Amino acid sequence: MKIGFIGLGNMGLPMALNLLQAGHQVTGFDLVKSQLDVFAAAGGSVATNANDTAKDADVLISMLPASRHVEGLYLGDAGLLASANPKTLLIDCSTISPKVAQAVAIAAKAKGFAMIDAPVSGGTAGAQAGTLTFMVGGEESAVECARPLLEKMGKNIFHAGGNGAGQTVKVCNNMMLGIQMLGTSEALRLGIANGMDPKVLSDIMSKSSGRNWALELYNPCPGVMENVPSSKGYAGGFGVDLMLKDLGLAVENAENLDASIPLGKLAQQLYDNHSKAGNGQLDFSSVFNLKNK
């Protein structure tokens, strides 16, 4: 199958590499040359621009930072919807506003395209291992067409509902994760202040009612767990500014629907404080070091 892949960042690159390893022909594009070099060295074809990525593609996958990038890629006279073959299945794996996902899908359908939103969970480690969870929104027929490809990049593929439903699940999930990481960090800090060994504390809490993903698989305290950002100077992983963006999507969505998310709003404020202190590019687990007195 011929696949176009736009957005070869920390998540997109390993996803595209897994498709290459599965035997597909993948043409990729990214604004960062070093990412393209890695992709080309693995056997991928490099396009000169985003629109060329879609030429002759059976499937076009995008993995971009924010709603405005997705709108810019697909919409307008220079967008993909104006130049790509309507027989191309469109899969957007970016994390964006559910409202924007719905609007782009409506525009795609009007042009004859099938499109799904398929944001992911699992981080860079999951992308590399091909064990991501896909939260998919769109018509069932399009989801089933995409499923064989998604299964080359992920372990769990969930059809959440119509277009935008995948983004709704992702926004809810990441809001919960952001809150979880703050709570885990505070609990560990309190234990350390009382003289506890953070590894012992983590082991006990992971077998108790406070257990959670951040504590068990992504511990924010340096030295407790190997091969996680906290033990590598909080490098790599999922950046503070990306978490802040996702919390912003949650708050925006809640305000549009008059839904109450006081903890989500507080989490947004705390990550914003951490970002403004110069930590925006660090992994979001670096909120372990948040100073908020």
Phi and psi restraints in degrees (value plus and minus 20) as a CYANA .aco file:
   2 LYS   PHI    -112.1   -72.1
   2 LYS   PSI     103.1   143.1
   3 ILE   PHI    -143.7  -103.7
   3 ILE   PSI     114.5   154.5
   4 GLY   PHI    -121.4   -81.4
   4 GLY   PSI     118.2   158.2
   5 PHE   PHI    -153.3  -113.3
   5 PHE   PSI      96.7   136.7
   6 ILE   PHI    -132.1   -92.1
   6 ILE   PSI      99.0   139.0
   7 GLY   PHI      87.8   127.8
   7 GLY   PSI      60.7   100.7
   8 LEU   PHI    -122.7   -82.7
   8 LEU   PSI      36.7    76.7
   9 GLY   PHI    -106.9   -66.9
   9 GLY   PSI    -173.8  -133.8
  10 ASN   PHI     -80.4   -40.4
  10 ASN   PSI     -50.9   -10.9
  11 MET   PHI    -115.9   -75.9
  11 MET   PSI     -66.5   -26.5
  12 GLY   PHI     -83.7   -43.7
  12 GLY   PSI     -59.3   -19.3
  13 LEU   PHI     -81.0   -41.0
  13 LEU   PSI     -73.6   -33.6
  14 PRO   PHI     -83.4   -43.4
  14 PRO   PSI     -51.0   -11.0
  15 MET   PHI     -84.2   -44.2
  15 MET   PSI     -65.3   -25.3
  16 ALA   PHI     -85.0   -45.0
  16 ALA   PSI     -57.9   -17.9
  17 LEU   PHI     -84.5   -44.5
  17 LEU   PSI     -56.0   -16.0
  18 ASN   PHI     -85.9   -45.9
  18 ASN   PSI     -53.8   -13.8
  19 LEU   PHI     -89.4   -49.4
  19 LEU   PSI     -58.5   -18.5
  20 LEU   PHI     -81.1   -41.1
  20 LEU   PSI     -65.1   -25.1
  21 GLN   PHI     -85.2   -45.2
  21 GLN   PSI     -44.1    -4.1
  22 ALA   PHI    -102.0   -62.0
  22 ALA   PSI     -22.2    17.8
  23 GLY   PHI      79.3   119.3
  23 GLY   PSI     -13.4    26.6
  24 HIS   PHI    -105.2   -65.2
  24 HIS   PSI     134.7   174.7
  25 GLN   PHI    -106.4   -66.4
  25 GLN   PSI      97.5   137.5
  26 VAL   PHI    -142.0  -102.0
  26 VAL   PSI     105.1   145.1
  27 THR   PHI    -128.6   -88.6
  27 THR   PSI     106.3   146.3
  28 GLY   PHI    -142.2  -102.2
  28 GLY   PSI     139.7   179.7
  29 PHE   PHI    -166.5  -126.5
  29 PHE   PSI     120.7   160.7
  30 ASP   PHI    -174.0  -134.0
  30 ASP   PSI     136.1   176.1
  31 LEU   PHI     -98.4   -58.4
  31 LEU   PSI     -34.5     5.5
  32 VAL   PHI    -119.3   -79.3
  32 VAL   PSI      94.9   134.9
  33 LYS   PHI     -81.1   -41.1
  33 LYS   PSI     -58.1   -18.1
  34 SER   PHI     -81.6   -41.6
  34 SER   PSI     -54.7   -14.7
  35 GLN   PHI     -87.4   -47.4
  35 GLN   PSI     -60.7   -20.7
  36 LEU   PHI     -84.7   -44.7
  36 LEU   PSI     -55.9   -15.9
  37 ASP   PHI     -83.6   -43.6
  37 ASP   PSI     -62.6   -22.6
  38 VAL   PHI     -83.9   -43.9
  38 VAL   PSI     -63.3   -23.3
  39 PHE   PHI     -82.0   -42.0
  39 PHE   PSI     -65.4   -25.4
  40 ALA   PHI     -85.2   -45.2
  40 ALA   PSI     -59.0   -19.0
  41 ALA   PHI     -83.8   -43.8
  41 ALA   PSI     -44.9    -4.9
  42 ALA   PHI    -107.9   -67.9
  42 ALA   PSI     -20.9    19.1
  43 GLY   PHI      87.1   127.1
  43 GLY   PSI     -14.8    25.2
  44 GLY   PHI    -101.5   -61.5
  44 GLY   PSI     134.0   174.0
  45 SER   PHI    -112.1   -72.1
  45 SER   PSI     118.8   158.8
  46 VAL   PHI    -125.6   -85.6
  46 VAL   PSI     106.5   146.5
  47 ALA   PHI    -108.8   -68.8
  47 ALA   PSI     136.3   176.3
  48 THR   PHI    -102.9   -62.9
  48 THR   PSI     -40.5    -0.5
  49 ASN   PHI    -176.8  -136.8
  49 ASN   PSI     153.0   193.0
  50 ALA   PHI     -83.1   -43.1
  50 ALA   PSI     -62.7   -22.7
  51 ASN   PHI     -84.6   -44.6
  51 ASN   PSI     -55.9   -15.9
  52 ASP   PHI     -85.5   -45.5
  52 ASP   PSI     -44.2    -4.2
  53 THR   PHI     -82.6   -42.6
  53 THR   PSI     -51.3   -11.3
  54 ALA   PHI    -105.0   -65.0
  54 ALA   PSI     -30.7     9.3
  55 LYS   PHI     -81.9   -41.9
  55 LYS   PSI     107.6   147.6
  56 ASP   PHI      42.5    82.5
  56 ASP   PSI      -6.5    33.5
  57 ALA   PHI    -102.7   -62.7
  57 ALA   PSI     116.3   156.3
  58 ASP   PHI     -96.4   -56.4
  58 ASP   PSI     -53.2   -13.2
  59 VAL   PHI    -158.0  -118.0
  59 VAL   PSI     118.2   158.2
  60 LEU   PHI    -138.7   -98.7
  60 LEU   PSI     102.3   142.3
  61 ILE   PHI    -132.9   -92.9
  61 ILE   PSI     113.1   153.1
  62 SER   PHI    -141.3  -101.3
  62 SER   PSI     121.4   161.4
  63 MET   PHI    -159.3  -119.3
  63 MET   PSI      71.9   111.9
  64 LEU   PHI    -140.7  -100.7
  64 LEU   PSI     144.2   184.2
  65 PRO   PHI     -90.4   -50.4
  65 PRO   PSI     -57.1   -17.1
  66 ALA   PHI    -172.8  -132.8
  66 ALA   PSI     150.9   190.9
  67 SER   PHI     -75.2   -35.2
  67 SER   PSI     -63.5   -23.5
  68 ARG   PHI     -84.2   -44.2
  68 ARG   PSI     -51.5   -11.5
  69 HIS   PHI     -90.8   -50.8
  69 HIS   PSI     -58.6   -18.6
  70 VAL   PHI     -87.3   -47.3
  70 VAL   PSI     -64.2   -24.2
  71 GLU   PHI     -80.1   -40.1
  71 GLU   PSI     -63.1   -23.1
  72 GLY   PHI     -85.5   -45.5
  72 GLY   PSI     -53.4   -13.4
  73 LEU   PHI     -92.2   -52.2
  73 LEU   PSI     -64.2   -24.2
  74 TYR   PHI    -114.9   -74.9
  74 TYR   PSI     -53.6   -13.6
  75 LEU   PHI    -118.6   -78.6
  75 LEU   PSI     146.6   186.6
  76 GLY   PHI      67.1   107.1
  76 GLY   PSI     152.4   192.4
  77 ASP   PHI     -83.2   -43.2
  77 ASP   PSI     -47.2    -7.2
  78 ALA   PHI    -119.6   -79.6
  78 ALA   PSI     -16.1    23.9
  79 GLY   PHI     -99.8   -59.8
  79 GLY   PSI     148.7   188.7
  80 LEU   PHI     -82.8   -42.8
  80 LEU   PSI     -53.0   -13.0
  81 LEU   PHI     -84.2   -44.2
  81 LEU   PSI     -41.5    -1.5
  82 ALA   PHI    -108.7   -68.7
  82 ALA   PSI     -35.1     4.9
  83 SER   PHI    -145.4  -105.4
  83 SER   PSI     -43.4    -3.4
  84 ALA   PHI     -98.6   -58.6
  84 ALA   PSI     142.7   182.7
  85 ASN   PHI     -95.6   -55.6
  85 ASN   PSI     105.4   145.4
  86 PRO   PHI     -80.2   -40.2
  86 PRO   PSI     -32.9     7.1
  87 LYS   PHI     -98.1   -58.1
  87 LYS   PSI     -30.2     9.8
  88 THR   PHI     -94.6   -54.6
  88 THR   PSI     105.8   145.8
  89 LEU   PHI     -96.5   -56.5
  89 LEU   PSI     108.4   148.4
  90 LEU   PHI    -123.0   -83.0
  90 LEU   PSI     106.7   146.7
  91 ILE   PHI    -146.8  -106.8
  91 ILE   PSI      92.7   132.7
  92 ASP   PHI    -121.4   -81.4
  92 ASP   PSI      94.8   134.8
  93 CYS   PHI    -118.6   -78.6
  93 CYS   PSI     -15.1    24.9
  94 SER   PHI     -86.5   -46.5
  94 SER   PSI     140.2   180.2
  95 THR   PHI    -121.5   -81.5
  95 THR   PSI      89.5   129.5
  96 ILE   PHI    -157.9  -117.9
  96 ILE   PSI     159.7   199.7
  97 SER   PHI     -83.8   -43.8
  97 SER   PSI     113.2   153.2
  98 PRO   PHI     -75.3   -35.3
  98 PRO   PSI     -56.6   -16.6
  99 LYS   PHI     -83.1   -43.1
  99 LYS   PSI     -62.5   -22.5
 100 VAL   PHI     -88.3   -48.3
 100 VAL   PSI     -60.8   -20.8
 101 ALA   PHI     -78.4   -38.4
 101 ALA   PSI     -62.4   -22.4
 102 GLN   PHI     -85.5   -45.5
 102 GLN   PSI     -62.7   -22.7
 103 ALA   PHI     -84.4   -44.4
 103 ALA   PSI     -63.2   -23.2
 104 VAL   PHI     -86.8   -46.8
 104 VAL   PSI     -59.1   -19.1
 105 ALA   PHI     -84.6   -44.6
 105 ALA   PSI     -58.8   -18.8
 106 ILE   PHI     -84.1   -44.1
 106 ILE   PSI     -63.0   -23.0
 107 ALA   PHI     -84.2   -44.2
 107 ALA   PSI     -58.2   -18.2
 108 ALA   PHI     -85.5   -45.5
 108 ALA   PSI     -64.2   -24.2
 109 LYS   PHI     -82.3   -42.3
 109 LYS   PSI     -57.4   -17.4
 110 ALA   PHI     -84.3   -44.3
 110 ALA   PSI     -45.4    -5.4
 111 LYS   PHI    -114.0   -74.0
 111 LYS   PSI     -19.1    20.9
 112 GLY   PHI      74.9   114.9
 112 GLY   PSI     -12.0    28.0
 113 PHE   PHI    -110.7   -70.7
 113 PHE   PSI     128.7   168.7
 114 ALA   PHI    -114.6   -74.6
 114 ALA   PSI     111.2   151.2
 115 MET   PHI    -160.6  -120.6
 115 MET   PSI     120.7   160.7
 116 ILE   PHI    -149.0  -109.0
 116 ILE   PSI     130.9   170.9
 117 ASP   PHI    -119.5   -79.5
 117 ASP   PSI     111.2   151.2
 118 ALA   PHI    -161.2  -121.2
 118 ALA   PSI      42.7    82.7
 119 PRO   PHI     -84.4   -44.4
 119 PRO   PSI     141.6   181.6
 120 VAL   PHI    -145.0  -105.0
 120 VAL   PSI     140.1   180.1
 121 SER   PHI    -153.3  -113.3
 121 SER   PSI     126.6   166.6
 122 GLY   PHI     115.7   155.7
 122 GLY   PSI     -30.7     9.3
 123 GLY   PHI      50.3    90.3
 123 GLY   PSI    -196.3  -156.3
 124 THR   PHI     -84.9   -44.9
 124 THR   PSI     -53.4   -13.4
 125 ALA   PHI     -84.4   -44.4
 125 ALA   PSI     -61.6   -21.6
 126 GLY   PHI     -86.8   -46.8
 126 GLY   PSI     -56.3   -16.3
 127 ALA   PHI     -84.8   -44.8
 127 ALA   PSI     -62.3   -22.3
 128 GLN   PHI     -87.4   -47.4
 128 GLN   PSI     -59.2   -19.2
 129 ALA   PHI    -103.6   -63.6
 129 ALA   PSI     -29.9    10.1
 130 GLY   PHI      52.0    92.0
 130 GLY   PSI      12.2    52.2
 131 THR   PHI    -137.4   -97.4
 131 THR   PSI       3.0    43.0
 132 LEU   PHI     -82.9   -42.9
 132 LEU   PSI     137.3   177.3
 133 THR   PHI    -122.2   -82.2
 133 THR   PSI     105.9   145.9
 134 PHE   PHI    -121.7   -81.7
 134 PHE   PSI     110.1   150.1
 135 MET   PHI    -129.6   -89.6
 135 MET   PSI      86.1   126.1
 136 VAL   PHI    -130.5   -90.5
 136 VAL   PSI     114.6   154.6
 137 GLY   PHI    -140.8  -100.8
 137 GLY   PSI     116.7   156.7
 138 GLY   PHI     130.4   170.4
 138 GLY   PSI     158.9   198.9
 139 GLU   PHI     -88.3   -48.3
 139 GLU   PSI     123.5   163.5
 140 GLU   PHI     -77.3   -37.3
 140 GLU   PSI     -58.3   -18.3
 141 SER   PHI     -82.7   -42.7
 141 SER   PSI     -60.5   -20.5
 142 ALA   PHI     -89.1   -49.1
 142 ALA   PSI     -59.1   -19.1
 143 VAL   PHI     -81.6   -41.6
 143 VAL   PSI     -62.5   -22.5
 144 GLU   PHI     -88.8   -48.8
 144 GLU   PSI     -53.7   -13.7
 145 CYS   PHI     -84.8   -44.8
 145 CYS   PSI     -56.6   -16.6
 146 ALA   PHI    -100.1   -60.1
 146 ALA   PSI     -44.1    -4.1
 147 ARG   PHI     -72.3   -32.3
 147 ARG   PSI     -67.2   -27.2
 148 PRO   PHI     -77.8   -37.8
 148 PRO   PSI     -54.7   -14.7
 149 LEU   PHI     -94.4   -54.4
 149 LEU   PSI     -63.0   -23.0
 150 LEU   PHI     -80.2   -40.2
 150 LEU   PSI     -54.5   -14.5
 151 GLU   PHI     -89.2   -49.2
 151 GLU   PSI     -37.1     2.9
 152 LYS   PHI    -100.6   -60.6
 152 LYS   PSI     -35.6     4.4
 153 MET   PHI    -134.1   -94.1
 153 MET   PSI     -35.4     4.6
 154 GLY   PHI    -162.7  -122.7
 154 GLY   PSI     145.2   185.2
 155 LYS   PHI    -119.4   -79.4
 155 LYS   PSI     -52.0   -12.0
 156 ASN   PHI    -145.0  -105.0
 156 ASN   PSI     102.3   142.3
 157 ILE   PHI    -139.2   -99.2
 157 ILE   PSI      94.1   134.1
 158 PHE   PHI    -134.0   -94.0
 158 PHE   PSI     106.1   146.1
 159 HIS   PHI    -108.7   -68.7
 159 HIS   PSI      87.8   127.8
 160 ALA   PHI    -104.7   -64.7
 160 ALA   PSI     -42.5    -2.5
 161 GLY   PHI     129.4   169.4
 161 GLY   PSI    -173.0  -133.0
 162 GLY   PHI     -91.7   -51.7
 162 GLY   PSI     159.6   199.6
 163 ASN   PHI     -73.6   -33.6
 163 ASN   PSI     112.5   152.5
 164 GLY   PHI      77.0   117.0
 164 GLY   PSI     -39.3     0.7
 165 ALA   PHI     -87.4   -47.4
 165 ALA   PSI     -55.3   -15.3
 166 GLY   PHI     -81.8   -41.8
 166 GLY   PSI     -61.8   -21.8
 167 GLN   PHI     -87.6   -47.6
 167 GLN   PSI     -55.3   -15.3
 168 THR   PHI     -82.5   -42.5
 168 THR   PSI     -65.8   -25.8
 169 VAL   PHI     -81.4   -41.4
 169 VAL   PSI     -63.1   -23.1
 170 LYS   PHI     -83.7   -43.7
 170 LYS   PSI     -62.3   -22.3
 171 VAL   PHI     -81.6   -41.6
 171 VAL   PSI     -64.0   -24.0
 172 CYS   PHI     -84.0   -44.0
 172 CYS   PSI     -63.5   -23.5
 173 ASN   PHI     -82.7   -42.7
 173 ASN   PSI     -65.9   -25.9
 174 ASN   PHI     -94.0   -54.0
 174 ASN   PSI     -49.1    -9.1
 175 MET   PHI     -82.7   -42.7
 175 MET   PSI     -65.2   -25.2
 176 MET   PHI     -82.9   -42.9
 176 MET   PSI     -60.5   -20.5
 177 LEU   PHI     -83.7   -43.7
 177 LEU   PSI     -63.0   -23.0
 178 GLY   PHI     -81.6   -41.6
 178 GLY   PSI     -62.2   -22.2
 179 ILE   PHI     -85.3   -45.3
 179 ILE   PSI     -63.3   -23.3
 180 GLN   PHI     -78.2   -38.2
 180 GLN   PSI     -64.6   -24.6
 181 MET   PHI     -85.0   -45.0
 181 MET   PSI     -58.3   -18.3
 182 LEU   PHI     -84.9   -44.9
 182 LEU   PSI     -65.0   -25.0
 183 GLY   PHI     -83.9   -43.9
 183 GLY   PSI     -61.3   -21.3
 184 THR   PHI     -83.2   -43.2
 184 THR   PSI     -63.7   -23.7
 185 SER   PHI     -83.3   -43.3
 185 SER   PSI     -62.7   -22.7
 186 GLU   PHI     -84.7   -44.7
 186 GLU   PSI     -61.1   -21.1
 187 ALA   PHI     -83.8   -43.8
 187 ALA   PSI     -63.6   -23.6
 188 LEU   PHI     -84.7   -44.7
 188 LEU   PSI     -62.1   -22.1
 189 ARG   PHI     -82.2   -42.2
 189 ARG   PSI     -60.6   -20.6
 190 LEU   PHI     -84.9   -44.9
 190 LEU   PSI     -62.2   -22.2
 191 GLY   PHI     -83.7   -43.7
 191 GLY   PSI     -62.6   -22.6
 192 ILE   PHI     -83.3   -43.3
 192 ILE   PSI     -59.8   -19.8
 193 ALA   PHI     -82.0   -42.0
 193 ALA   PSI     -45.0    -5.0
 194 ASN   PHI    -111.6   -71.6
 194 ASN   PSI     -12.0    28.0
 195 GLY   PHI      69.8   109.8
 195 GLY   PSI     -11.4    28.6
 196 MET   PHI     -95.7   -55.7
 196 MET   PSI     127.0   167.0
 197 ASP   PHI     -94.3   -54.3
 197 ASP   PSI     102.3   142.3
 198 PRO   PHI     -82.5   -42.5
 198 PRO   PSI     -48.2    -8.2
 199 LYS   PHI     -90.8   -50.8
 199 LYS   PSI     -63.2   -23.2
 200 VAL   PHI     -82.6   -42.6
 200 VAL   PSI     -65.4   -25.4
 201 LEU   PHI     -80.0   -40.0
 201 LEU   PSI     -63.9   -23.9
 202 SER   PHI     -83.6   -43.6
 202 SER   PSI     -62.9   -22.9
 203 ASP   PHI     -81.0   -41.0
 203 ASP   PSI     -62.2   -22.2
 204 ILE   PHI     -88.9   -48.9
 204 ILE   PSI     -66.3   -26.3
 205 MET   PHI     -86.7   -46.7
 205 MET   PSI     -49.9    -9.9
 206 SER   PHI     -91.4   -51.4
 206 SER   PSI     -32.7     7.3
 207 LYS   PHI    -128.6   -88.6
 207 LYS   PSI      -7.1    32.9
 208 SER   PHI    -143.7  -103.7
 208 SER   PSI    -194.1  -154.1
 209 SER   PHI     -89.5   -49.5
 209 SER   PSI     -33.2     6.8
 210 GLY   PHI    -108.2   -68.2
 210 GLY   PSI     -15.7    24.3
 211 ARG   PHI     -79.7   -39.7
 211 ARG   PSI     123.6   163.6
 212 ASN   PHI    -182.5  -142.5
 212 ASN   PSI     150.2   190.2
 213 TRP   PHI     -80.5   -40.5
 213 TRP   PSI     -64.5   -24.5
 214 ALA   PHI     -81.0   -41.0
 214 ALA   PSI     -59.7   -19.7
 215 LEU   PHI     -91.1   -51.1
 215 LEU   PSI     -63.5   -23.5
 216 GLU   PHI    -106.5   -66.5
 216 GLU   PSI     -52.8   -12.8
 217 LEU   PHI    -140.9  -100.9
 217 LEU   PSI     -28.9    11.1
 218 TYR   PHI    -167.2  -127.2
 218 TYR   PSI      24.7    64.7
 219 ASN   PHI     -74.9   -34.9
 219 ASN   PSI     109.4   149.4
 220 PRO   PHI    -101.6   -61.6
 220 PRO   PSI     -27.9    12.1
 221 CYS   PHI    -109.8   -69.8
 221 CYS   PSI     102.8   142.8
 222 PRO   PHI     -75.8   -35.8
 222 PRO   PSI     117.9   157.9
 223 GLY   PHI      68.7   108.7
 223 GLY   PSI     -31.2     8.8
 224 VAL   PHI     -98.4   -58.4
 224 VAL   PSI     -58.1   -18.1
 225 MET   PHI    -157.1  -117.1
 225 MET   PSI     117.8   157.8
 226 GLU   PHI    -101.8   -61.8
 226 GLU   PSI     137.1   177.1
 227 ASN   PHI      39.9    79.9
 227 ASN   PSI      11.7    51.7
 228 VAL   PHI    -144.1  -104.1
 228 VAL   PSI     138.4   178.4
 229 PRO   PHI     -75.0   -35.0
 229 PRO   PSI     -54.5   -14.5
 230 SER   PHI     -82.4   -42.4
 230 SER   PSI     -44.9    -4.9
 231 SER   PHI    -115.6   -75.6
 231 SER   PSI     -12.8    27.2
 232 LYS   PHI    -149.8  -109.8
 232 LYS   PSI      17.0    57.0
 233 GLY   PHI      46.8    86.8
 233 GLY   PSI       3.6    43.6
 234 TYR   PHI      40.3    80.3
 234 TYR   PSI       9.2    49.2
 235 ALA   PHI    -105.8   -65.8
 235 ALA   PSI     131.6   171.6
 236 GLY   PHI      52.8    92.8
 236 GLY   PSI    -180.3  -140.3
 237 GLY   PHI      51.2    91.2
 237 GLY   PSI    -161.5  -121.5
 238 PHE   PHI    -133.5   -93.5
 238 PHE   PSI      93.1   133.1
 239 GLY   PHI     -86.4   -46.4
 239 GLY   PSI     133.8   173.8
 240 VAL   PHI     -76.1   -36.1
 240 VAL   PSI     -64.8   -24.8
 241 ASP   PHI     -86.6   -46.6
 241 ASP   PSI     -50.1   -10.1
 242 LEU   PHI     -91.1   -51.1
 242 LEU   PSI     -60.3   -20.3
 243 MET   PHI     -83.4   -43.4
 243 MET   PSI     -60.6   -20.6
 244 LEU   PHI     -81.9   -41.9
 244 LEU   PSI     -59.9   -19.9
 245 LYS   PHI     -81.6   -41.6
 245 LYS   PSI     -64.3   -24.3
 246 ASP   PHI     -87.9   -47.9
 246 ASP   PSI     -56.8   -16.8
 247 LEU   PHI     -86.3   -46.3
 247 LEU   PSI     -53.8   -13.8
 248 GLY   PHI     -83.6   -43.6
 248 GLY   PSI     -58.8   -18.8
 249 LEU   PHI     -83.7   -43.7
 249 LEU   PSI     -59.8   -19.8
 250 ALA   PHI     -84.9   -44.9
 250 ALA   PSI     -65.2   -25.2
 251 VAL   PHI     -84.9   -44.9
 251 VAL   PSI     -63.4   -23.4
 252 GLU   PHI     -80.0   -40.0
 252 GLU   PSI     -65.9   -25.9
 253 ASN   PHI     -82.9   -42.9
 253 ASN   PSI     -62.8   -22.8
 254 ALA   PHI     -84.2   -44.2
 254 ALA   PSI     -60.9   -20.9
 255 GLU   PHI     -86.7   -46.7
 255 GLU   PSI     -57.1   -17.1
 256 ASN   PHI     -85.1   -45.1
 256 ASN   PSI     -49.8    -9.8
 257 LEU   PHI    -124.3   -84.3
 257 LEU   PSI     -18.4    21.6
 258 ASP   PHI      37.0    77.0
 258 ASP   PSI      20.5    60.5
 259 ALA   PHI    -115.2   -75.2
 259 ALA   PSI     124.4   164.4
 260 SER   PHI    -112.3   -72.3
 260 SER   PSI      97.7   137.7
 261 ILE   PHI    -156.1  -116.1
 261 ILE   PSI      46.8    86.8
 262 PRO   PHI     -80.7   -40.7
 262 PRO   PSI     -58.5   -18.5
 263 LEU   PHI     -89.8   -49.8
 263 LEU   PSI     -56.0   -16.0
 264 GLY   PHI     -82.0   -42.0
 264 GLY   PSI     -61.7   -21.7
 265 LYS   PHI     -87.8   -47.8
 265 LYS   PSI     -59.6   -19.6
 266 LEU   PHI     -85.5   -45.5
 266 LEU   PSI     -61.5   -21.5
 267 ALA   PHI     -80.3   -40.3
 267 ALA   PSI     -62.7   -22.7
 268 GLN   PHI     -78.2   -38.2
 268 GLN   PSI     -63.7   -23.7
 269 GLN   PHI     -83.2   -43.2
 269 GLN   PSI     -62.8   -22.8
 270 LEU   PHI     -88.9   -48.9
 270 LEU   PSI     -61.8   -21.8
 271 TYR   PHI     -87.0   -47.0
 271 TYR   PSI     -53.0   -13.0
 272 ASP   PHI     -85.0   -45.0
 272 ASP   PSI     -63.0   -23.0
 273 ASN   PHI     -79.5   -39.5
 273 ASN   PSI     -63.4   -23.4
 274 HIS   PHI     -85.5   -45.5
 274 HIS   PSI     -59.7   -19.7
 275 SER   PHI     -85.6   -45.6
 275 SER   PSI     -65.1   -25.1
 276 LYS   PHI     -86.2   -46.2
 276 LYS   PSI     -38.2     1.8
 277 ALA   PHI    -102.5   -62.5
 277 ALA   PSI     -15.6    24.4
 278 GLY   PHI      80.0   120.0
 278 GLY   PSI      -3.4    36.6
 279 ASN   PHI    -131.1   -91.1
 279 ASN   PSI      -4.6    35.4
 280 GLY   PHI     -79.0   -39.0
 280 GLY   PSI     -50.8   -10.8
 281 GLN   PHI    -111.9   -71.9
 281 GLN   PSI     -26.3    13.7
 282 LEU   PHI     -97.7   -57.7
 282 LEU   PSI     142.3   182.3
 283 ASP   PHI     -81.4   -41.4
 283 ASP   PSI     128.3   168.3
 284 PHE   PHI     -84.2   -44.2
 284 PHE   PSI     -39.4     0.6
 285 SER   PHI     -88.7   -48.7
 285 SER   PSI     -29.5    10.5
 286 SER   PHI     -88.3   -48.3
 286 SER   PSI     -26.2    13.8
 287 VAL   PHI     -83.0   -43.0
 287 VAL   PSI     -30.0    10.0
 288 PHE   PHI     -74.1   -34.1
 288 PHE   PSI     -50.6   -10.6
 289 ASN   PHI    -118.3   -78.3
 289 ASN   PSI      -7.7    32.3
 290 LEU   PHI     -82.5   -42.5
 290 LEU   PSI     108.9   148.9
 291 LYS   PHI    -123.5   -83.5
 291 LYS   PSI      92.1   132.1
 292 ASN   PHI    -155.0  -115.0
 292 ASN   PSI      16.5    56.5
